[in-house]
């Protein structure tokens, strides 16, 4: 008996952005490794790449995520 049931058909109302085909899908049509989501709406899924870019920029500029000392700081 399988622990996880492979879902071949998506649920209506679940939206994904397929990285492989660069398109929005309702329900997962492509493998998980090739998609972002699920999103609550088609509009959110449409903005998936912009959301990812915004989050990456936020993380890259967050001083809590950098090990390098700020200018003027000494290493401990």
PyMOL Python script that loads the backbone (N, CA, C, O; Angstrom):
from pymol import cmd

cmd.read_pdbstr("""\
ATOM      1  N   UNK A   1       0.841  -1.178   0.000  1.00  0.00           N
ATOM      2  CA  UNK A   1       0.000   0.000   0.000  1.00  0.00           C
ATOM      3  C   UNK A   1       0.890   1.247   0.000  1.00  0.00           C
ATOM      4  O   UNK A   1       1.807   1.370   0.812  1.00  0.00           O
ATOM      5  N   UNK A   2       0.610   2.141  -0.900  1.00  0.00           N
ATOM      6  CA  UNK A   2       1.399   3.364  -1.008  1.00  0.00           C
ATOM      7  C   UNK A   2       1.054   4.329   0.118  1.00  0.00           C
ATOM      8  O   UNK A   2      -0.104   4.457   0.518  1.00  0.00           O
ATOM      9  N   UNK A   3       2.074   4.999   0.614  1.00  0.00           N
ATOM     10  CA  UNK A   3       1.848   5.988   1.667  1.00  0.00           C
ATOM     11  C   UNK A   3       1.219   7.264   1.121  1.00  0.00           C
ATOM     12  O   UNK A   3       0.398   7.902   1.779  1.00  0.00           O
ATOM     13  N   UNK A   4       1.614   7.616  -0.073  1.00  0.00           N
ATOM     14  CA  UNK A   4       1.104   8.832  -0.674  1.00  0.00           C
ATOM     15  C   UNK A   4       0.439   8.487  -1.990  1.00  0.00           C
ATOM     16  O   UNK A   4       0.986   7.744  -2.805  1.00  0.00           O
ATOM     17  N   UNK A   5      -0.727   9.026  -2.181  1.00  0.00           N
ATOM     18  CA  UNK A   5      -1.475   8.795  -3.401  1.00  0.00           C
ATOM     19  C   UNK A   5      -1.037   9.827  -4.433  1.00  0.00           C
ATOM     20  O   UNK A   5      -1.066  11.028  -4.163  1.00  0.00           O
ATOM     21  N   UNK A   6      -0.639   9.373  -5.589  1.00  0.00           N
ATOM     22  CA  UNK A   6      -0.223  10.297  -6.636  1.00  0.00           C
ATOM     23  C   UNK A   6      -1.465  10.933  -7.247  1.00  0.00           C
ATOM     24  O   UNK A   6      -2.362  10.254  -7.745  1.00  0.00           O
ATOM     25  N   UNK A   7      -1.483  12.232  -7.192  1.00  0.00           N
ATOM     26  CA  UNK A   7      -2.628  12.960  -7.721  1.00  0.00           C
ATOM     27  C   UNK A   7      -2.370  13.286  -9.179  1.00  0.00           C
ATOM     28  O   UNK A   7      -1.401  13.971  -9.507  1.00  0.00           O
ATOM     29  N   UNK A   8      -3.222  12.803 -10.039  1.00  0.00           N
ATOM     30  CA  UNK A   8      -3.044  13.056 -11.467  1.00  0.00           C
ATOM     31  C   UNK A   8      -3.921  14.192 -11.962  1.00  0.00           C
ATOM     32  O   UNK A   8      -3.658  14.758 -13.022  1.00  0.00           O
ATOM     33  N   UNK A   9      -4.964  14.536 -11.206  1.00  0.00           N
ATOM     34  CA  UNK A   9      -5.865  15.604 -11.594  1.00  0.00           C
ATOM     35  C   UNK A   9      -5.836  16.673 -10.513  1.00  0.00           C
ATOM     36  O   UNK A   9      -5.901  16.365  -9.323  1.00  0.00           O
ATOM     37  N   UNK A  10      -5.740  17.907 -10.925  1.00  0.00           N
ATOM     38  CA  UNK A  10      -5.709  19.002  -9.963  1.00  0.00           C
ATOM     39  C   UNK A  10      -7.078  19.330  -9.418  1.00  0.00           C
ATOM     40  O   UNK A  10      -8.101  18.918  -9.965  1.00  0.00           O
ATOM     41  N   UNK A  11      -7.081  20.075  -8.336  1.00  0.00           N
ATOM     42  CA  UNK A  11      -8.330  20.534  -7.741  1.00  0.00           C
ATOM     43  C   UNK A  11      -8.720  21.867  -8.373  1.00  0.00           C
ATOM     44  O   UNK A  11      -7.867  22.733  -8.563  1.00  0.00           O
ATOM     45  N   UNK A  12      -9.973  22.035  -8.694  1.00  0.00           N
ATOM     46  CA  UNK A  12     -10.406  23.347  -9.168  1.00  0.00           C
ATOM     47  C   UNK A  12     -10.141  24.387  -8.076  1.00  0.00           C
ATOM     48  O   UNK A  12     -10.362  24.128  -6.893  1.00  0.00           O
ATOM     49  N   UNK A  13      -9.673  25.546  -8.481  1.00  0.00           N
ATOM     50  CA  UNK A  13      -9.385  26.598  -7.518  1.00  0.00           C
ATOM     51  C   UNK A  13      -7.953  26.612  -7.027  1.00  0.00           C
ATOM     52  O   UNK A  13      -7.561  27.557  -6.342  1.00  0.00           O
ATOM     53  N   UNK A  14      -7.151  25.602  -7.347  1.00  0.00           N
ATOM     54  CA  UNK A  14      -5.717  25.609  -7.036  1.00  0.00           C
ATOM     55  C   UNK A  14      -4.988  26.059  -8.289  1.00  0.00           C
ATOM     56  O   UNK A  14      -5.138  25.464  -9.357  1.00  0.00           O
ATOM     57  N   UNK A  15      -4.210  27.099  -8.152  1.00  0.00           N
ATOM     58  CA  UNK A  15      -3.499  27.658  -9.299  1.00  0.00           C
ATOM     59  C   UNK A  15      -1.999  27.498  -9.117  1.00  0.00           C
ATOM     60  O   UNK A  15      -1.481  27.651  -8.011  1.00  0.00           O
ATOM     61  N   UNK A  16      -1.310  27.193 -10.194  1.00  0.00           N
ATOM     62  CA  UNK A  16       0.129  26.975 -10.200  1.00  0.00           C
ATOM     63  C   UNK A  16       0.750  27.739 -11.362  1.00  0.00           C
ATOM     64  O   UNK A  16       0.081  28.066 -12.343  1.00  0.00           O
ATOM     65  N   UNK A  17       2.047  28.016 -11.229  1.00  0.00           N
ATOM     66  CA  UNK A  17       2.801  28.584 -12.343  1.00  0.00           C
ATOM     67  C   UNK A  17       3.822  27.549 -12.755  1.00  0.00           C
ATOM     68  O   UNK A  17       4.682  27.170 -11.959  1.00  0.00           O
ATOM     69  N   UNK A  18       3.737  27.086 -13.992  1.00  0.00           N
ATOM     70  CA  UNK A  18       4.670  26.079 -14.511  1.00  0.00           C
ATOM     71  C   UNK A  18       5.928  26.769 -15.033  1.00  0.00           C
ATOM     72  O   UNK A  18       5.867  27.587 -15.950  1.00  0.00           O
ATOM     73  N   UNK A  19       7.063  26.428 -14.438  1.00  0.00           N
ATOM     74  CA  UNK A  19       8.339  27.014 -14.840  1.00  0.00           C
ATOM     75  C   UNK A  19       8.798  26.467 -16.194  1.00  0.00           C
ATOM     76  O   UNK A  19       9.454  27.172 -16.961  1.00  0.00           O
ATOM     77  N   UNK A  20       8.460  25.234 -16.480  1.00  0.00           N
ATOM     78  CA  UNK A  20       8.856  24.586 -17.731  1.00  0.00           C
ATOM     79  C   UNK A  20       8.152  25.214 -18.933  1.00  0.00           C
ATOM     80  O   UNK A  20       8.787  25.526 -19.940  1.00  0.00           O
ATOM     81  N   UNK A  21       6.843  25.396 -18.821  1.00  0.00           N
ATOM     82  CA  UNK A  21       6.046  25.904 -19.932  1.00  0.00           C
ATOM     83  C   UNK A  21       5.739  27.394 -19.819  1.00  0.00           C
ATOM     84  O   UNK A  21       5.165  27.986 -20.733  1.00  0.00           O
ATOM     85  N   UNK A  22       6.125  28.001 -18.686  1.00  0.00           N
ATOM     86  CA  UNK A  22       5.913  29.425 -18.420  1.00  0.00           C
ATOM     87  C   UNK A  22       4.450  29.811 -18.628  1.00  0.00           C
ATOM     88  O   UNK A  22       4.116  30.738 -19.366  1.00  0.00           O
ATOM     89  N   UNK A  23       3.586  29.040 -17.929  1.00  0.00           N
ATOM     90  CA  UNK A  23       2.163  29.321 -18.025  1.00  0.00           C
ATOM     91  C   UNK A  23       1.473  29.005 -16.706  1.00  0.00           C
ATOM     92  O   UNK A  23       1.993  28.263 -15.873  1.00  0.00           O
ATOM     93  N   UNK A  24       0.295  29.584 -16.537  1.00  0.00           N
ATOM     94  CA  UNK A  24      -0.525  29.355 -15.355  1.00  0.00           C
ATOM     95  C   UNK A  24      -1.392  28.128 -15.606  1.00  0.00           C
ATOM     96  O   UNK A  24      -1.942  27.951 -16.693  1.00  0.00           O
ATOM     97  N   UNK A  25      -1.505  27.280 -14.577  1.00  0.00           N
ATOM     98  CA  UNK A  25      -2.310  26.063 -14.682  1.00  0.00           C
ATOM     99  C   UNK A  25      -3.292  26.006 -13.521  1.00  0.00           C
ATOM    100  O   UNK A  25      -2.953  26.386 -12.400  1.00  0.00           O
ATOM    101  N   UNK A  26      -4.500  25.535 -13.782  1.00  0.00           N
ATOM    102  CA  UNK A  26      -5.437  25.281 -12.699  1.00  0.00           C
ATOM    103  C   UNK A  26      -5.297  23.817 -12.340  1.00  0.00           C
ATOM    104  O   UNK A  26      -5.550  22.935 -13.160  1.00  0.00           O
ATOM    105  N   UNK A  27      -4.892  23.571 -11.108  1.00  0.00           N
ATOM    106  CA  UNK A  27      -4.597  22.203 -10.702  1.00  0.00           C
ATOM    107  C   UNK A  27      -3.230  21.827 -11.249  1.00  0.00           C
ATOM    108  O   UNK A  27      -2.842  22.323 -12.306  1.00  0.00           O
ATOM    109  N   UNK A  28      -2.494  20.971 -10.567  1.00  0.00           N
ATOM    110  CA  UNK A  28      -1.148  20.648 -11.056  1.00  0.00           C
ATOM    111  C   UNK A  28      -1.199  19.783 -12.305  1.00  0.00           C
ATOM    112  O   UNK A  28      -1.663  18.644 -12.268  1.00  0.00           O
ATOM    113  N   UNK A  29      -0.722  20.332 -13.399  1.00  0.00           N
ATOM    114  CA  UNK A  29      -0.617  19.564 -14.637  1.00  0.00           C
ATOM    115  C   UNK A  29       0.805  19.026 -14.806  1.00  0.00           C
ATOM    116  O   UNK A  29       1.002  17.951 -15.372  1.00  0.00           O
ATOM    117  N   UNK A  30       1.782  19.769 -14.321  1.00  0.00           N
ATOM    118  CA  UNK A  30       3.189  19.403 -14.467  1.00  0.00           C
ATOM    119  C   UNK A  30       3.754  18.924 -13.134  1.00  0.00           C
ATOM    120  O   UNK A  30       3.165  19.189 -12.086  1.00  0.00           O
ATOM    121  N   UNK A  31       4.893  18.221 -13.157  1.00  0.00           N
ATOM    122  CA  UNK A  31       5.501  17.732 -11.913  1.00  0.00           C
ATOM    123  C   UNK A  31       5.844  18.873 -10.951  1.00  0.00           C
ATOM    124  O   UNK A  31       6.086  20.005 -11.369  1.00  0.00           O
ATOM    125  N   UNK A  32       5.857  18.555  -9.669  1.00  0.00           N
ATOM    126  CA  UNK A  32       6.128  19.539  -8.631  1.00  0.00           C
ATOM    127  C   UNK A  32       7.450  20.259  -8.806  1.00  0.00           C
ATOM    128  O   UNK A  32       7.564  21.430  -8.444  1.00  0.00           O
ATOM    129  N   UNK A  33       8.452  19.584  -9.353  1.00  0.00           N
ATOM    130  CA  UNK A  33       9.767  20.203  -9.535  1.00  0.00           C
ATOM    131  C   UNK A  33       9.742  21.332 -10.563  1.00  0.00           C
ATOM    132  O   UNK A  33      10.674  22.134 -10.629  1.00  0.00           O
ATOM    133  N   UNK A  34       8.684  21.395 -11.361  1.00  0.00           N
ATOM    134  CA  UNK A  34       8.598  22.381 -12.435  1.00  0.00           C
ATOM    135  C   UNK A  34       7.570  23.476 -12.174  1.00  0.00           C
ATOM    136  O   UNK A  34       7.196  24.197 -13.099  1.00  0.00           O
ATOM    137  N   UNK A  35       7.103  23.615 -10.927  1.00  0.00           N
ATOM    138  CA  UNK A  35       6.049  24.593 -10.711  1.00  0.00           C
ATOM    139  C   UNK A  35       6.167  25.303  -9.366  1.00  0.00           C
ATOM    140  O   UNK A  35       6.780  24.797  -8.425  1.00  0.00           O
ATOM    141  N   UNK A  36       5.563  26.489  -9.301  1.00  0.00           N
ATOM    142  CA  UNK A  36       5.369  27.243  -8.071  1.00  0.00           C
ATOM    143  C   UNK A  36       3.892  27.137  -7.723  1.00  0.00           C
ATOM    144  O   UNK A  36       3.044  27.092  -8.614  1.00  0.00           O
ATOM    145  N   UNK A  37       3.582  27.098  -6.446  1.00  0.00           N
ATOM    146  CA  UNK A  37       2.187  27.113  -6.036  1.00  0.00           C
ATOM    147  C   UNK A  37       1.922  26.074  -4.978  1.00  0.00           C
ATOM    148  O   UNK A  37       2.852  25.384  -4.560  1.00  0.00           O
ATOM    149  N   UNK A  38       0.717  25.934  -4.537  1.00  0.00           N
ATOM    150  CA  UNK A  38      -0.497  26.490  -5.124  1.00  0.00           C
ATOM    151  C   UNK A  38      -0.750  27.927  -4.687  1.00  0.00           C
ATOM    152  O   UNK A  38      -0.319  28.363  -3.619  1.00  0.00           O
ATOM    153  N   UNK A  39      -1.453  28.639  -5.537  1.00  0.00           N
ATOM    154  CA  UNK A  39      -1.887  30.004  -5.265  1.00  0.00           C
ATOM    155  C   UNK A  39      -3.404  30.012  -5.156  1.00  0.00           C
ATOM    156  O   UNK A  39      -4.077  29.131  -5.692  1.00  0.00           O
ATOM    157  N   UNK A  40      -3.932  30.998  -4.468  1.00  0.00           N
ATOM    158  CA  UNK A  40      -5.377  31.088  -4.238  1.00  0.00           C
ATOM    159  C   UNK A  40      -6.137  31.577  -5.466  1.00  0.00           C
ATOM    160  O   UNK A  40      -7.333  31.319  -5.604  1.00  0.00           O
ATOM    161  N   UNK A  41      -5.443  32.283  -6.357  1.00  0.00           N
ATOM    162  CA  UNK A  41      -6.134  32.816  -7.530  1.00  0.00           C
ATOM    163  C   UNK A  41      -5.230  32.757  -8.755  1.00  0.00           C
ATOM    164  O   UNK A  41      -4.011  32.617  -8.652  1.00  0.00           O
ATOM    165  N   UNK A  42      -5.861  32.868  -9.904  1.00  0.00           N
ATOM    166  CA  UNK A  42      -5.124  32.889 -11.171  1.00  0.00           C
ATOM    167  C   UNK A  42      -4.190  34.106 -11.204  1.00  0.00           C
ATOM    168  O   UNK A  42      -3.072  34.018 -11.711  1.00  0.00           O
ATOM    169  N   UNK A  43      -4.648  35.233 -10.665  1.00  0.00           N
ATOM    170  CA  UNK A  43      -3.846  36.457 -10.676  1.00  0.00           C
ATOM    171  C   UNK A  43      -2.566  36.284  -9.855  1.00  0.00           C
ATOM    172  O   UNK A  43      -1.496  36.729 -10.268  1.00  0.00           O
ATOM    173  N   UNK A  44      -2.679  35.642  -8.698  1.00  0.00           N
ATOM    174  CA  UNK A  44      -1.487  35.385  -7.877  1.00  0.00           C
ATOM    175  C   UNK A  44      -0.503  34.497  -8.627  1.00  0.00           C
ATOM    176  O   UNK A  44       0.701  34.750  -8.610  1.00  0.00           O
ATOM    177  N   UNK A  45      -1.009  33.462  -9.282  1.00  0.00           N
ATOM    178  CA  UNK A  45      -0.141  32.558 -10.041  1.00  0.00           C
ATOM    179  C   UNK A  45       0.519  33.282 -11.212  1.00  0.00           C
ATOM    180  O   UNK A  45       1.669  33.002 -11.550  1.00  0.00           O
ATOM    181  N   UNK A  46      -0.201  34.204 -11.823  1.00  0.00           N
ATOM    182  CA  UNK A  46       0.351  34.982 -12.935  1.00  0.00           C
ATOM    183  C   UNK A  46       1.544  35.814 -12.476  1.00  0.00           C
ATOM    184  O   UNK A  46       2.491  36.020 -13.236  1.00  0.00           O
ATOM    185  N   UNK A  47       1.497  36.294 -11.226  1.00  0.00           N
ATOM    186  CA  UNK A  47       2.584  37.114 -10.672  1.00  0.00           C
ATOM    187  C   UNK A  47       3.661  36.278  -9.974  1.00  0.00           C
ATOM    188  O   UNK A  47       4.497  36.841  -9.267  1.00  0.00           O
ATOM    189  N   UNK A  48       3.666  34.981 -10.145  1.00  0.00           N
ATOM    190  CA  UNK A  48       4.584  34.097  -9.417  1.00  0.00           C
ATOM    191  C   UNK A  48       6.054  34.470  -9.609  1.00  0.00           C
ATOM    192  O   UNK A  48       6.808  34.507  -8.636  1.00  0.00           O
ATOM    193  N   UNK A  49       6.465  34.741 -10.816  1.00  0.00           N
ATOM    194  CA  UNK A  49       7.871  35.059 -11.070  1.00  0.00           C
ATOM    195  C   UNK A  49       8.245  36.408 -10.444  1.00  0.00           C
ATOM    196  O   UNK A  49       9.346  36.559  -9.916  1.00  0.00           O
ATOM    197  N   UNK A  50       7.345  37.377 -10.499  1.00  0.00           N
ATOM    198  CA  UNK A  50       7.620  38.677  -9.878  1.00  0.00           C
ATOM    199  C   UNK A  50       7.677  38.532  -8.361  1.00  0.00           C
ATOM    200  O   UNK A  50       8.522  39.146  -7.710  1.00  0.00           O
ATOM    201  N   UNK A  51       6.783  37.723  -7.796  1.00  0.00           N
ATOM    202  CA  UNK A  51       6.795  37.479  -6.352  1.00  0.00           C
ATOM    203  C   UNK A  51       8.114  36.830  -5.936  1.00  0.00           C
ATOM    204  O   UNK A  51       8.705  37.221  -4.930  1.00  0.00           O
ATOM    205  N   UNK A  52       8.575  35.850  -6.695  1.00  0.00           N
ATOM    206  CA  UNK A  52       9.843  35.184  -6.391  1.00  0.00           C
ATOM    207  C   UNK A  52      11.006  36.169  -6.485  1.00  0.00           C
ATOM    208  O   UNK A  52      11.901  36.163  -5.639  1.00  0.00           O
ATOM    209  N   UNK A  53      10.990  37.002  -7.499  1.00  0.00           N
ATOM    210  CA  UNK A  53      12.062  37.991  -7.669  1.00  0.00           C
ATOM    211  C   UNK A  53      12.059  38.982  -6.499  1.00  0.00           C
ATOM    212  O   UNK A  53      13.118  39.324  -5.974  1.00  0.00           O
ATOM    213  N   UNK A  54      10.887  39.437  -6.099  1.00  0.00           N
ATOM    214  CA  UNK A  54      10.787  40.376  -4.975  1.00  0.00           C
ATOM    215  C   UNK A  54      11.292  39.738  -3.683  1.00  0.00           C
ATOM    216  O   UNK A  54      12.014  40.375  -2.917  1.00  0.00           O
ATOM    217  N   UNK A  55      10.919  38.494  -3.443  1.00  0.00           N
ATOM    218  CA  UNK A  55      11.364  37.803  -2.228  1.00  0.00           C
ATOM    219  C   UNK A  55      12.864  37.571  -2.239  1.00  0.00           C
ATOM    220  O   UNK A  55      13.520  37.727  -1.209  1.00  0.00           O
ATOM    221  N   UNK A  56      13.417  37.203  -3.383  1.00  0.00           N
ATOM    222  CA  UNK A  56      14.869  37.002  -3.476  1.00  0.00           C
ATOM    223  C   UNK A  56      15.616  38.294  -3.172  1.00  0.00           C
ATOM    224  O   UNK A  56      16.614  38.283  -2.450  1.00  0.00           O
ATOM    225  N   UNK A  57      15.138  39.403  -3.719  1.00  0.00           N
ATOM    226  CA  UNK A  57      15.777  40.691  -3.457  1.00  0.00           C
ATOM    227  C   UNK A  57      15.681  41.049  -1.980  1.00  0.00           C
ATOM    228  O   UNK A  57      16.639  41.551  -1.392  1.00  0.00           O
ATOM    229  N   UNK A  58      14.525  40.790  -1.387  1.00  0.00           N
ATOM    230  CA  UNK A  58      14.340  41.069   0.041  1.00  0.00           C
ATOM    231  C   UNK A  58      15.322  40.250   0.884  1.00  0.00           C
ATOM    232  O   UNK A  58      15.920  40.774   1.823  1.00  0.00           O
ATOM    233  N   UNK A  59      15.487  38.974   0.552  1.00  0.00           N
ATOM    234  CA  UNK A  59      16.409  38.118   1.309  1.00  0.00           C
ATOM    235  C   UNK A  59      17.865  38.519   1.081  1.00  0.00           C
ATOM    236  O   UNK A  59      18.673  38.498   2.010  1.00  0.00           O
ATOM    237  N   UNK A  60      18.191  38.881  -0.143  1.00  0.00           N
ATOM    238  CA  UNK A  60      19.573  39.267  -0.455  1.00  0.00           C
ATOM    239  C   UNK A  60      19.990  40.540   0.264  1.00  0.00           C
ATOM    240  O   UNK A  60      21.168  40.722   0.571  1.00  0.00           O
ATOM    241  N   UNK A  61      19.040  41.416   0.532  1.00  0.00           N
ATOM    242  CA  UNK A  61      19.365  42.680   1.180  1.00  0.00           C
ATOM    243  C   UNK A  61      19.054  42.677   2.673  1.00  0.00           C
ATOM    244  O   UNK A  61      19.204  43.709   3.328  1.00  0.00           O
ATOM    245  N   UNK A  62      18.628  41.551   3.224  1.00  0.00           N
ATOM    246  CA  UNK A  62      18.324  41.451   4.647  1.00  0.00           C
ATOM    247  C   UNK A  62      19.629  41.224   5.413  1.00  0.00           C
ATOM    248  O   UNK A  62      20.279  40.197   5.216  1.00  0.00           O
ATOM    249  N   UNK A  63      20.027  42.163   6.287  1.00  0.00           N
ATOM    250  CA  UNK A  63      21.305  42.025   6.992  1.00  0.00           C
ATOM    251  C   UNK A  63      21.356  40.817   7.931  1.00  0.00           C
ATOM    252  O   UNK A  63      22.447  40.362   8.273  1.00  0.00           O
ATOM    253  N   UNK A  64      20.218  40.292   8.350  1.00  0.00           N
ATOM    254  CA  UNK A  64      20.209  39.120   9.237  1.00  0.00           C
ATOM    255  C   UNK A  64      20.688  37.850   8.526  1.00  0.00           C
ATOM    256  O   UNK A  64      21.048  36.874   9.183  1.00  0.00           O
ATOM    257  N   UNK A  65      20.695  37.857   7.188  1.00  0.00           N
ATOM    258  CA  UNK A  65      21.056  36.662   6.439  1.00  0.00           C
ATOM    259  C   UNK A  65      22.486  36.697   5.909  1.00  0.00           C
ATOM    260  O   UNK A  65      22.881  35.824   5.136  1.00  0.00           O
ATOM    261  N   UNK A  66      23.248  37.676   6.309  1.00  0.00           N
ATOM    262  CA  UNK A  66      24.626  37.780   5.820  1.00  0.00           C
ATOM    263  C   UNK A  66      25.602  37.553   6.964  1.00  0.00           C
ATOM    264  O   UNK A  66      25.433  38.109   8.049  1.00  0.00           O
ATOM    265  N   UNK A  67      26.622  36.736   6.724  1.00  0.00           N
ATOM    266  CA  UNK A  67      27.641  36.450   7.716  1.00  0.00           C
ATOM    267  C   UNK A  67      28.764  37.478   7.700  1.00  0.00           C
ATOM    268  O   UNK A  67      29.496  37.617   8.681  1.00  0.00           O
ATOM    269  N   UNK A  68      28.901  38.187   6.609  1.00  0.00           N
ATOM    270  CA  UNK A  68      29.993  39.151   6.490  1.00  0.00           C
ATOM    271  C   UNK A  68      29.708  40.352   7.395  1.00  0.00           C
ATOM    272  O   UNK A  68      28.573  40.824   7.453  1.00  0.00           O
ATOM    273  N   UNK A  69      30.712  40.843   8.090  1.00  0.00           N
ATOM    274  CA  UNK A  69      30.519  42.013   8.950  1.00  0.00           C
ATOM    275  C   UNK A  69      30.240  43.266   8.129  1.00  0.00           C
ATOM    276  O   UNK A  69      30.694  43.398   6.993  1.00  0.00           O
ATOM    277  N   UNK A  70      29.504  44.157   8.713  1.00  0.00           N
ATOM    278  CA  UNK A  70      29.228  45.441   8.061  1.00  0.00           C
ATOM    279  C   UNK A  70      30.513  46.260   8.044  1.00  0.00           C
ATOM    280  O   UNK A  70      31.404  46.023   8.860  1.00  0.00           O
ATOM    281  N   UNK A  71      30.624  47.211   7.135  1.00  0.00           N
ATOM    282  CA  UNK A  71      31.828  48.059   7.121  1.00  0.00           C
ATOM    283  C   UNK A  71      32.013  48.723   8.485  1.00  0.00           C
ATOM    284  O   UNK A  71      31.061  49.248   9.061  1.00  0.00           O
ATOM    285  N   UNK A  72      33.221  48.696   8.984  1.00  0.00           N
ATOM    286  CA  UNK A  72      33.528  49.290  10.278  1.00  0.00           C
ATOM    287  C   UNK A  72      33.397  48.316  11.444  1.00  0.00           C
ATOM    288  O   UNK A  72      33.788  48.638  12.566  1.00  0.00           O
ATOM    289  N   UNK A  73      32.852  47.129  11.191  1.00  0.00           N
ATOM    290  CA  UNK A  73      32.717  46.117  12.232  1.00  0.00           C
ATOM    291  C   UNK A  73      33.903  45.176  12.183  1.00  0.00           C
ATOM    292  O   UNK A  73      34.445  44.896  11.114  1.00  0.00           O
ATOM    293  N   UNK A  74      34.303  44.693  13.345  1.00  0.00           N
ATOM    294  CA  UNK A  74      35.413  43.738  13.404  1.00  0.00           C
ATOM    295  C   UNK A  74      34.864  42.321  13.497  1.00  0.00           C
ATOM    296  O   UNK A  74      33.762  42.105  14.000  1.00  0.00           O
ATOM    297  N   UNK A  75      35.643  41.355  13.009  1.00  0.00           N
ATOM    298  CA  UNK A  75      35.282  39.942  13.170  1.00  0.00           C
ATOM    299  C   UNK A  75      35.467  39.546  14.612  1.00  0.00           C
ATOM    300  O   UNK A  75      36.390  40.029  15.268  1.00  0.00           O
ATOM    301  N   UNK A  76      34.600  38.665  15.133  1.00  0.00           N
ATOM    302  CA  UNK A  76      34.729  38.177  16.502  1.00  0.00           C
ATOM    303  C   UNK A  76      35.618  36.955  16.555  1.00  0.00           C
ATOM    304  O   UNK A  76      35.844  36.402  17.631  1.00  0.00           O
TER     305      UNK A  76
END
""", "prot")
cmd.dss("prot")
cmd.show_as("cartoon", "prot")
cmd.util.cbc("prot")
cmd.orient("prot")
